[in-house]
Amino acid sequence: MKLVGAALSAEMDAQDSPPGDGVTVGSGNQAGSGSHPPSKATGYDLHRLPPGRRFTSRKARQMLRTKSVWSPINRKTDGLRILATRFRGRGMPTTRYDVWMPSLGPTERTLRSILTGRITWAQFVREYRRELLMDGPVDSRSPTIKNHGQKFTLRLLKELARKGNVTVMCHCSEDAVECHRHSLKKAIESV
């Protein structure tokens, strides 16, 4: 199990806790005690740790969310608010987002195609995913190191989400199922 450094240090503090506080330290799963075997990494019985003091994997701590840019702002849970659309929106105050990243939105051609019904949602998702990883003109100038589209940006967002909350937003309503922000979240999680 991969451990997050902050969680590990919090759990190491628990090692000095007095007996009976819910933390099991040591090597044994004693017969009849009803406890689970201790973690190989720490020696703690992870099932007996009090709530809020359990180890979490990196994946579980990943705090990548999606929402509409028009939804209520919650600075505590939203974290870094990224507007991932080609068009910012006329009259939208810049206080609605922290960073506008138009390169993470679908291209105008793909967006126009889905809005006019020329392509299906499945086709849109495939095309959008292809656009995210498409090499740009700068790659032809760099024979050794390629940008591979937005791959490095997606990796950066994934790492930021591991360290704190990141919210990817667009103009669609909060309950929109067919919205590129959901595809973007999956792309970020899969790089």
MDAnalysis code that builds the backbone (N, CA, C; Angstrom):
import MDAnalysis as mda
import numpy as np

u = mda.Universe.empty(573, n_residues=191, atom_resindex=np.repeat(np.arange(191), 3), trajectory=True)
u.add_TopologyAttr("name", ["N", "CA", "C"] * 191)
u.add_TopologyAttr("resid", np.arange(1, 192))
u.add_TopologyAttr("resname", ["MET", "LYS", "LEU", "VAL", "GLY", "ALA", "ALA", "LEU", "SER", "ALA", "GLU", "MET", "ASP", "ALA", "GLN", "ASP", "SER", "PRO", "PRO", "GLY", "ASP", "GLY", "VAL", "THR", "VAL", "GLY", "SER", "GLY", "ASN", "GLN", "ALA", "GLY", "SER", "GLY", "SER", "HIS", "PRO", "PRO", "SER", "LYS", "ALA", "THR", "GLY", "TYR", "ASP", "LEU", "HIS", "ARG", "LEU", "PRO", "PRO", "GLY", "ARG", "ARG", "PHE", "THR", "SER", "ARG", "LYS", "ALA", "ARG", "GLN", "MET", "LEU", "ARG", "THR", "LYS", "SER", "VAL", "TRP", "SER", "PRO", "ILE", "ASN", "ARG", "LYS", "THR", "ASP", "GLY", "LEU", "ARG", "ILE", "LEU", "ALA", "THR", "ARG", "PHE", "ARG", "GLY", "ARG", "GLY", "MET", "PRO", "THR", "THR", "ARG", "TYR", "ASP", "VAL", "TRP", "MET", "PRO", "SER", "LEU", "GLY", "PRO", "THR", "GLU", "ARG", "THR", "LEU", "ARG", "SER", "ILE", "LEU", "THR", "GLY", "ARG", "ILE", "THR", "TRP", "ALA", "GLN", "PHE", "VAL", "ARG", "GLU", "TYR", "ARG", "ARG", "GLU", "LEU", "LEU", "MET", "ASP", "GLY", "PRO", "VAL", "ASP", "SER", "ARG", "SER", "PRO", "THR", "ILE", "LYS", "ASN", "HIS", "GLY", "GLN", "LYS", "PHE", "THR", "LEU", "ARG", "LEU", "LEU", "LYS", "GLU", "LEU", "ALA", "ARG", "LYS", "GLY", "ASN", "VAL", "THR", "VAL", "MET", "CYS", "HIS", "CYS", "SER", "GLU", "ASP", "ALA", "VAL", "GLU", "CYS", "HIS", "ARG", "HIS", "SER", "LEU", "LYS", "LYS", "ALA", "ILE", "GLU", "SER", "VAL"])
u.atoms.positions = np.array([
    [0.846, -1.176, 0.000],
    [0.000, 0.000, 0.000],
    [0.889, 1.236, 0.000],
    [0.655, 2.150, -0.933],
    [1.408, 3.399, -0.941],
    [0.822, 4.296, 0.138],
    [1.665, 4.977, 0.850],
    [1.188, 5.816, 1.941],
    [1.507, 7.268, 1.684],
    [0.638, 8.112, 2.097],
    [0.845, 9.537, 1.981],
    [1.663, 9.981, 3.175],
    [2.666, 10.809, 2.927],
    [3.579, 11.234, 3.975],
    [2.902, 11.847, 5.181],
    [1.922, 12.714, 4.970],
    [1.247, 13.370, 6.089],
    [0.483, 12.360, 6.927],
    [-0.182, 11.431, 6.269],
    [-0.939, 10.414, 6.992],
    [0.011, 9.523, 7.767],
    [1.161, 9.215, 7.179],
    [2.138, 8.378, 7.840],
    [2.651, 9.044, 9.097],
    [2.969, 10.338, 9.023],
    [3.485, 11.016, 10.208],
    [2.423, 11.098, 11.296],
    [1.150, 11.280, 10.919],
    [0.069, 11.308, 11.905],
    [-0.059, 9.954, 12.586],
    [0.109, 8.892, 11.820],
    [0.005, 7.559, 12.382],
    [1.208, 7.218, 13.236],
    [2.368, 7.754, 12.871],
    [3.555, 7.495, 13.677],
    [3.401, 8.148, 15.042],
    [2.706, 9.291, 15.111],
    [2.422, 9.926, 16.389],
    [1.550, 9.021, 17.242],
    [0.660, 8.288, 16.595],
    [-0.254, 7.408, 17.314],
    [0.472, 6.225, 17.931],
    [1.683, 5.941, 17.457],
    [2.442, 4.806, 17.972],
    [2.751, 5.008, 19.451],
    [2.913, 6.246, 19.872],
    [3.230, 6.537, 21.259],
    [1.984, 6.662, 22.122],
    [0.811, 6.374, 21.565],
    [-0.440, 6.487, 22.297],
    [-0.514, 5.440, 23.385],
    [-1.242, 5.738, 24.470],
    [-1.377, 4.753, 25.534],
    [-2.207, 3.562, 25.069],
    [-2.029, 2.404, 25.685],
    [-2.786, 1.225, 25.300],
    [-4.282, 1.484, 25.440],
    [-5.045, 0.842, 24.551],
    [-6.489, 0.945, 24.635],
    [-7.085, 2.103, 23.865],
    [-6.264, 2.871, 23.148],
    [-6.829, 3.997, 22.404],
    [-7.228, 3.609, 20.987],
    [-7.246, 2.317, 20.690],
    [-7.692, 1.871, 19.375],
    [-6.573, 1.600, 18.398],
    [-5.333, 1.781, 18.801],
    [-4.213, 1.557, 17.905],
    [-3.504, 0.286, 18.330],
    [-3.311, -0.618, 17.422],
    [-2.594, -1.851, 17.709],
    [-1.216, -1.748, 17.092],
    [-0.202, -1.904, 17.907],
    [1.160, -1.840, 17.434],
    [1.786, -3.200, 17.692],
    [2.598, -3.660, 16.776],
    [3.284, -4.919, 17.011],
    [3.086, -5.883, 15.872],
    [3.401, -7.127, 16.130],
    [3.420, -8.076, 15.038],
    [2.334, -9.117, 15.115],
    [1.555, -9.137, 16.154],
    [0.690, -10.299, 16.308],
    [-0.777, -10.063, 16.069],
    [-1.384, -11.075, 15.494],
    [-2.828, -11.172, 15.454],
    [-3.130, -12.294, 16.426],
    [-3.414, -11.911, 17.662],
    [-3.553, -12.918, 18.692],
    [-4.864, -13.658, 18.528],
    [-4.787, -14.956, 18.707],
    [-5.970, -15.789, 18.540],
    [-7.037, -15.382, 19.535],
    [-8.251, -15.290, 19.038],
    [-9.381, -14.971, 19.893],
    [-9.529, -13.498, 20.194],
    [-8.606, -12.664, 19.768],
    [-8.718, -11.244, 20.087],
    [-9.691, -10.532, 19.171],
    [-9.996, -11.147, 18.015],
    [-10.937, -10.533, 17.084],
    [-10.326, -9.420, 16.259],
    [-9.038, -9.210, 16.378],
    [-8.417, -8.131, 15.613],
    [-7.955, -8.643, 14.260],
    [-7.707, -7.729, 13.379],
    [-7.211, -8.036, 12.049],
    [-5.693, -8.076, 12.086],
    [-5.063, -8.720, 11.106],
    [-3.594, -8.712, 11.091],
    [-3.074, -7.302, 10.887],
    [-1.962, -6.974, 11.505],
    [-1.412, -5.624, 11.345],
    [-0.878, -5.406, 9.935],
    [-0.809, -4.138, 9.559],
    [-0.260, -3.769, 8.258],
    [1.210, -4.130, 8.222],
    [1.670, -4.652, 7.099],
    [3.082, -4.988, 6.956],
    [3.948, -3.738, 6.974],
    [3.400, -2.623, 6.479],
    [4.184, -1.393, 6.371],
    [4.380, -0.715, 7.714],
    [3.386, -0.805, 8.610],
    [3.445, -0.014, 9.829],
    [3.355, -0.801, 11.115],
    [2.783, -2.010, 11.056],
    [2.580, -2.758, 12.275],
    [1.263, -2.409, 12.954],
    [0.488, -1.504, 12.397],
    [-0.802, -1.111, 12.981],
    [-1.910, -2.014, 12.473],
    [-2.869, -2.289, 13.325],
    [-4.098, -2.942, 12.893],
    [-4.965, -1.829, 12.327],
    [-5.014, -1.704, 11.000],
    [-5.671, -0.577, 10.345],
    [-7.163, -0.538, 10.606],
    [-7.765, -1.678, 10.947],
    [-9.204, -1.710, 11.193],
    [-9.558, -1.179, 12.573],
    [-8.600, -1.082, 13.470],
    [-8.880, -0.627, 14.828],
    [-8.486, 0.822, 15.061],
    [-7.939, 1.480, 14.038],
    [-7.597, 2.887, 14.201],
    [-8.875, 3.699, 14.298],
    [-8.898, 4.714, 15.131],
    [-10.101, 5.542, 15.231],
    [-10.356, 6.281, 13.925],
    [-11.625, 6.640, 13.663],
    [-11.931, 7.395, 12.436],
    [-11.077, 8.648, 12.365],
    [-10.651, 8.985, 11.164],
    [-9.811, 10.159, 10.975],
    [-8.335, 9.866, 11.166],
    [-8.008, 8.689, 11.660],
    [-6.611, 8.342, 11.877],
    [-6.219, 7.133, 11.040],
    [-7.029, 6.795, 10.070],
    [-6.734, 5.650, 9.212],
    [-5.815, 6.064, 8.084],
    [-4.985, 5.123, 7.643],
    [-4.158, 5.352, 6.477],
    [-5.050, 5.417, 5.251],
    [-4.671, 6.190, 4.299],
    [-5.385, 6.212, 3.027],
    [-4.367, 6.109, 1.917],
    [-4.748, 5.436, 0.866],
    [-3.849, 5.327, -0.274],
    [-3.845, 6.640, -1.028],
    [-2.869, 6.826, -1.895],
    [-2.806, 8.041, -2.717],
    [-4.073, 8.186, -3.535],
    [-4.558, 7.072, -4.091],
    [-5.745, 7.128, -4.941],
    [-6.945, 7.593, -4.125],
    [-7.078, 7.097, -2.906],
    [-8.215, 7.482, -2.075],
    [-8.145, 8.955, -1.691],
    [-6.944, 9.491, -1.557],
    [-6.802, 10.892, -1.159],
    [-6.923, 11.848, -2.332],
    [-6.968, 11.321, -3.512],
    [-7.054, 12.180, -4.686],
    [-8.343, 12.981, -4.620],
    [-8.242, 14.273, -4.699],
    [-9.397, 15.146, -4.541],
    [-9.653, 15.922, -5.825],
    [-10.006, 15.216, -6.863],
    [-10.320, 15.824, -8.143],
    [-11.831, 15.805, -8.310],
    [-12.410, 16.975, -8.487],
    [-13.860, 17.089, -8.605],
    [-14.227, 17.794, -9.896],
    [-15.511, 17.689, -10.247],
    [-16.040, 18.460, -11.366],
    [-17.287, 19.179, -10.895],
    [-17.533, 20.336, -11.480],
    [-18.767, 21.061, -11.188],
    [-18.972, 22.162, -12.210],
    [-20.142, 22.729, -12.202],
    [-20.449, 23.850, -13.079],
    [-19.806, 25.111, -12.520],
    [-19.341, 25.957, -13.388],
    [-18.741, 27.219, -12.946],
    [-19.783, 28.113, -12.279],
    [-21.057, 27.834, -12.561],
    [-22.138, 28.638, -11.988],
    [-22.646, 28.094, -10.660],
    [-22.148, 26.943, -10.225],
    [-22.530, 26.386, -8.925],
    [-21.948, 27.254, -7.817],
    [-22.546, 27.194, -6.628],
    [-22.012, 27.990, -5.517],
    [-20.542, 27.675, -5.250],
    [-19.785, 28.696, -4.961],
    [-18.360, 28.550, -4.687],
    [-18.174, 28.121, -3.239],
    [-17.386, 27.075, -3.046],
    [-17.026, 26.621, -1.705],
    [-15.508, 26.526, -1.670],
    [-14.856, 27.567, -1.222],
    [-13.391, 27.646, -1.250],
    [-12.744, 26.518, -0.451],
    [-13.415, 26.038, 0.573],
    [-12.844, 24.991, 1.406],
    [-12.761, 23.652, 0.664],
    [-13.822, 23.271, -0.061],
    [-13.825, 21.971, -0.733],
    [-13.412, 22.053, -2.196],
    [-13.570, 23.201, -2.826],
    [-13.230, 23.324, -4.244],
    [-11.722, 23.334, -4.477],
    [-10.974, 23.942, -3.606],
    [-9.535, 24.054, -3.812],
    [-9.248, 24.913, -5.030],
    [-8.344, 24.453, -5.875],
    [-7.994, 25.171, -7.099],
    [-9.127, 24.990, -8.103],
    [-9.750, 26.082, -8.507],
    [-10.899, 26.052, -9.430],
    [-10.399, 26.348, -10.844],
    [-10.491, 25.327, -11.728],
    [-9.986, 25.449, -13.090],
    [-11.154, 25.470, -14.060],
    [-11.258, 26.557, -14.824],
    [-12.260, 26.649, -15.880],
    [-11.649, 26.049, -17.133],
    [-12.160, 24.880, -17.554],
    [-11.584, 24.143, -18.685],
    [-12.520, 24.231, -19.886],
    [-12.636, 25.443, -20.447],
    [-13.498, 25.675, -21.609],
    [-12.760, 26.530, -22.628],
    [-13.103, 26.368, -23.898],
    [-12.496, 27.201, -24.944],
    [-12.884, 28.660, -24.768],
    [-14.133, 28.883, -24.380],
    [-14.639, 30.254, -24.229],
    [-14.868, 30.531, -22.754],
    [-14.346, 31.648, -22.309],
    [-14.481, 32.018, -20.896],
    [-15.918, 32.350, -20.547],
    [-16.593, 32.993, -21.416],
    [-17.971, 33.390, -21.146],
    [-18.066, 34.891, -20.980],
    [-18.860, 35.502, -21.809],
    [-19.018, 36.944, -21.761],
    [-19.674, 37.360, -20.450],
    [-19.069, 38.300, -19.787],
    [-19.625, 38.834, -18.547],
    [-19.355, 37.988, -17.315],
    [-18.634, 36.897, -17.451],
    [-18.345, 36.069, -16.283],
    [-17.246, 36.723, -15.447],
    [-17.519, 36.942, -14.178],
    [-16.480, 37.538, -13.332],
    [-15.332, 36.552, -13.117],
    [-14.132, 37.074, -13.060],
    [-12.964, 36.213, -12.880],
    [-12.910, 35.622, -11.475],
    [-13.766, 36.068, -10.578],
    [-13.815, 35.495, -9.233],
    [-14.486, 34.125, -9.226],
    [-15.093, 33.705, -10.335],
    [-15.768, 32.409, -10.420],
    [-14.770, 31.262, -10.597],
    [-13.518, 31.565, -10.951],
    [-12.501, 30.541, -11.176],
    [-11.143, 31.105, -10.789],
    [-10.179, 30.204, -10.575],
    [-8.810, 30.619, -10.256],
    [-7.941, 30.664, -11.505],
    [-8.124, 29.675, -12.388],
    [-7.316, 29.565, -13.598],
    [-8.232, 29.202, -14.756],
    [-8.062, 29.891, -15.876],
    [-8.787, 29.532, -17.095],
    [-7.805, 28.812, -18.007],
    [-8.131, 27.581, -18.380],
    [-7.252, 26.779, -19.230],
    [-8.020, 26.373, -20.489],
    [-8.075, 27.269, -21.491],
    [-8.848, 26.967, -22.695],
    [-8.313, 25.757, -23.469],
    [-7.044, 25.453, -23.318],
    [-6.472, 24.314, -24.036],
    [-7.016, 22.974, -23.535],
    [-7.668, 22.955, -22.376],
    [-8.255, 21.721, -21.858],
    [-9.697, 21.527, -22.319],
    [-10.255, 22.523, -22.972],
    [-11.606, 22.387, -23.512],
    [-11.573, 21.755, -24.896],
    [-12.716, 21.238, -25.348],
    [-12.745, 20.687, -26.719],
    [-12.512, 21.787, -27.741],
    [-11.991, 21.426, -28.907],
    [-11.770, 22.433, -29.945],
    [-13.110, 22.987, -30.407],
    [-13.059, 24.140, -31.022],
    [-14.291, 24.771, -31.509],
    [-15.011, 23.871, -32.506],
    [-14.263, 23.205, -33.367],
    [-14.872, 22.319, -34.367],
    [-15.620, 21.161, -33.701],
    [-14.982, 20.522, -32.713],
    [-15.609, 19.394, -32.019],
    [-16.808, 19.863, -31.198],
    [-16.668, 20.991, -30.560],
    [-17.772, 21.550, -29.779],
    [-18.964, 21.875, -30.678],
    [-18.687, 22.490, -31.812],
    [-19.755, 22.825, -32.765],
    [-20.435, 21.553, -33.291],
    [-19.652, 20.510, -33.525],
    [-20.200, 19.250, -34.041],
    [-21.173, 18.600, -33.061],
    [-20.847, 18.609, -31.778],
    [-21.761, 17.994, -30.802],
    [-22.988, 18.865, -30.581],
    [-22.797, 20.182, -30.586],
    [-23.935, 21.084, -30.342],
    [-24.942, 21.082, -31.493],
    [-24.468, 20.831, -32.710],
    [-25.373, 20.791, -33.859],
    [-25.883, 19.383, -34.153],
    [-25.427, 18.392, -33.407],
    [-25.903, 17.029, -33.586],
    [-25.241, 16.261, -34.715],
    [-24.140, 16.758, -35.258],
    [-23.440, 16.057, -36.340],
    [-22.691, 14.819, -35.853],
    [-22.368, 14.777, -34.556],
    [-21.711, 13.601, -33.992],
    [-22.452, 13.184, -32.724],
    [-22.325, 11.919, -32.368],
    [-22.946, 11.399, -31.152],
    [-22.065, 11.728, -29.950],
    [-22.600, 11.491, -28.761],
    [-21.821, 11.742, -27.556],
    [-20.584, 10.836, -27.519],
    [-20.736, 9.586, -27.887],
    [-19.592, 8.662, -27.895],
    [-18.505, 9.138, -28.863],
    [-18.911, 9.633, -30.025],
    [-17.938, 10.162, -30.981],
    [-17.255, 11.408, -30.417],
    [-18.036, 12.245, -29.753],
    [-17.486, 13.447, -29.138],
    [-16.410, 13.081, -28.119],
    [-16.714, 12.130, -27.242],
    [-15.758, 11.734, -26.200],
    [-14.471, 11.212, -26.820],
    [-14.579, 10.375, -27.857],
    [-13.381, 9.847, -28.533],
    [-12.559, 10.978, -29.159],
    [-13.238, 11.896, -29.836],
    [-12.537, 13.004, -30.498],
    [-11.888, 13.936, -29.472],
    [-12.608, 14.228, -28.413],
    [-12.078, 15.104, -27.361],
    [-10.843, 14.470, -26.717],
    [-10.916, 13.192, -26.421],
    [-9.780, 12.489, -25.823],
    [-8.580, 12.515, -26.772],
    [-8.839, 12.322, -28.069],
    [-7.772, 12.368, -29.068],
    [-7.150, 13.766, -29.111],
    [-7.992, 14.800, -29.043],
    [-7.494, 16.183, -29.065],
    [-6.606, 16.482, -27.865],
    [-6.951, 15.955, -26.699],
    [-6.152, 16.207, -25.502],
    [-4.726, 15.696, -25.649],
    [-4.565, 14.588, -26.362],
    [-3.245, 13.977, -26.483],
    [-2.570, 14.242, -27.822],
    [-3.213, 15.039, -28.669],
    [-2.704, 15.333, -30.005],
    [-1.430, 16.180, -29.934],
    [-0.438, 15.793, -30.735],
    [0.792, 16.576, -30.811],
    [0.512, 17.904, -31.498],
    [1.189, 18.933, -31.039],
    [1.013, 20.253, -31.620],
    [2.158, 20.611, -32.545],
    [2.092, 21.795, -33.157],
    [3.151, 22.219, -34.071],
    [4.508, 22.338, -33.391],
    [4.522, 22.588, -32.095],
    [5.797, 22.720, -31.393],
    [6.550, 21.392, -31.385],
    [5.829, 20.269, -31.453],
    [6.494, 18.971, -31.459],
    [7.356, 18.761, -32.700],
    [6.977, 19.371, -33.820],
    [7.782, 19.219, -35.035],
    [9.118, 19.953, -34.905],
    [9.209, 20.893, -33.978],
    [10.453, 21.631, -33.753],
    [11.346, 20.961, -32.723],
    [10.824, 19.957, -32.042],
    [11.574, 19.290, -30.984],
    [11.705, 17.806, -31.299],
    [12.807, 17.398, -31.913],
    [12.938, 15.997, -32.312],
    [13.098, 15.021, -31.141],
    [13.572, 15.485, -29.991],
    [13.836, 14.579, -28.886],
    [12.689, 14.495, -27.885],
    [12.330, 15.606, -27.316],
    [11.294, 15.640, -26.283],
    [10.014, 16.201, -26.891],
    [8.971, 15.404, -26.868],
    [7.678, 15.809, -27.445],
    [6.716, 16.224, -26.337],
    [5.816, 17.135, -26.654],
    [4.805, 17.565, -25.692],
    [3.668, 16.559, -25.564],
    [3.351, 15.867, -26.637],
    [2.237, 14.920, -26.670],
    [0.950, 15.580, -26.215],
    [0.665, 16.733, -26.790],
    [-0.575, 17.429, -26.459],
    [-0.567, 17.904, -25.015],
    [-1.647, 17.615, -24.323],
    [-1.807, 18.089, -22.946],
    [-1.387, 17.058, -21.904],
    [-0.674, 16.017, -22.313],
    [-0.338, 14.934, -21.385],
    [0.359, 15.448, -20.119],
    [1.309, 16.353, -20.284],
    [2.036, 16.848, -19.120],
    [1.160, 17.754, -18.254],
    [0.270, 18.491, -18.881],
    [-0.681, 19.305, -18.119],
    [-1.609, 18.402, -17.323],
    [-2.081, 17.323, -17.938],
    [-2.952, 16.376, -17.232],
    [-2.222, 15.736, -16.061],
    [-0.945, 15.404, -16.252],
    [-0.157, 14.833, -15.153],
    [0.023, 15.841, -14.019],
    [0.227, 17.100, -14.383],
    [0.361, 18.146, -13.366],
    [-0.922, 18.261, -12.549],
    [-2.065, 18.274, -13.224],
    [-3.341, 18.370, -12.515],
    [-3.565, 17.155, -11.625],
    [-3.162, 15.995, -12.085],
    [-3.294, 14.781, -11.278],
    [-2.462, 14.898, -10.003],
    [-1.240, 15.402, -10.138],
    [-0.378, 15.564, -8.976],
    [-0.915, 16.641, -8.023],
    [-1.421, 17.733, -8.568],
    [-2.025, 18.770, -7.725],
    [-3.212, 18.212, -6.945],
    [-3.998, 17.343, -7.589],
    [-5.149, 16.741, -6.926],
    [-4.731, 15.769, -5.829],
    [-3.551, 15.195, -5.952],
    [-3.054, 14.318, -4.886],
    [-2.681, 15.118, -3.650],
    [-2.291, 16.359, -3.863],
    [-1.812, 17.183, -2.760],
    [-2.893, 18.094, -2.169],
    [-3.976, 18.277, -2.893],
    [-5.057, 19.133, -2.416],
    [-6.245, 19.068, -3.352],
    [-7.267, 19.791, -3.041],
    [-8.482, 19.771, -3.850],
    [-8.299, 20.532, -5.158],
    [-8.795, 19.942, -6.243],
    [-8.809, 20.568, -7.568],
    [-10.198, 20.344, -8.139],
    [-10.813, 21.404, -8.638],
    [-12.140, 21.316, -9.235],
    [-12.067, 21.764, -10.678],
    [-12.465, 20.869, -11.596],
    [-12.499, 21.159, -13.025],
    [-13.926, 21.599, -13.356],
    [-14.044, 22.756, -14.009],
    [-15.369, 23.336, -14.238],
    [-15.609, 23.683, -15.700],
    [-16.902, 23.768, -16.055],
    [-17.304, 24.266, -17.363],
    [-18.663, 24.957, -17.213],
    [-19.229, 25.373, -18.317],
    [-20.472, 26.136, -18.303],
    [-21.727, 25.277, -18.195],
    [-21.630, 23.971, -18.409],
    [-22.810, 23.093, -18.359],
    [-23.430, 23.130, -16.963],
    [-24.692, 22.740, -16.890],
    [-25.357, 22.705, -15.587],
    [-24.702, 21.648, -14.699],
    [-24.912, 21.778, -13.414],
    [-24.298, 20.882, -12.437],
    [-24.676, 19.424, -12.674],
    [-25.908, 19.184, -13.074],
    [-26.375, 17.807, -13.243],
    [-26.227, 17.275, -14.669],
    [-25.520, 17.979, -15.537],
    [-25.330, 17.527, -16.921],
    [-24.482, 16.260, -16.945],
    [-25.029, 15.210, -17.543],
    [-24.302, 13.943, -17.638],
    [-23.349, 13.974, -18.825],
    [-23.814, 14.526, -19.930],
    [-22.976, 14.617, -21.136],
    [-22.257, 15.957, -21.143],
    [-21.144, 15.981, -20.434],
    [-20.339, 17.193, -20.313],
    [-18.870, 16.790, -20.397],
    [-18.083, 17.586, -21.112],
    [-16.680, 17.227, -21.304],
    [-15.886, 17.215, -20.012],
    [-16.356, 17.891, -18.976],
    [-15.581, 17.930, -17.728],
    [-15.466, 16.536, -17.114],
    [-16.474, 15.674, -17.313],
    [-16.405, 14.303, -16.797],
    [-15.361, 13.490, -17.580],
    [-15.310, 13.697, -18.884],
    [-14.291, 13.027, -19.713],
    [-12.899, 13.533, -19.360],
    [-12.790, 14.825, -19.081],
    [-11.510, 15.410, -18.690],
    [-11.041, 14.813, -17.370],
    [-11.935, 14.662, -16.428],
    [-11.570, 14.064, -15.132],
    [-11.038, 12.653, -15.342],
    [-11.709, 11.859, -16.177],
    [-11.235, 10.500, -16.446],
    [-9.873, 10.520, -17.135],
    [-9.663, 11.468, -18.031],
    [-8.368, 11.576, -18.715],
    [-7.264, 11.930, -17.717],
    [-7.546, 12.833, -16.794],
    [-6.565, 13.214, -15.766],
    [-6.225, 12.022, -14.895],
    [-7.230, 11.278, -14.483],
    [-7.009, 10.131, -13.608],
    [-6.269, 8.990, -14.295],
    [-6.341, 8.929, -15.633],
    [-5.747, 7.797, -16.341],
    [-4.334, 8.055, -16.869],
    [-3.826, 9.296, -16.773],
    [-2.473, 9.552, -17.302],
    [-1.415, 9.116, -16.302],
])
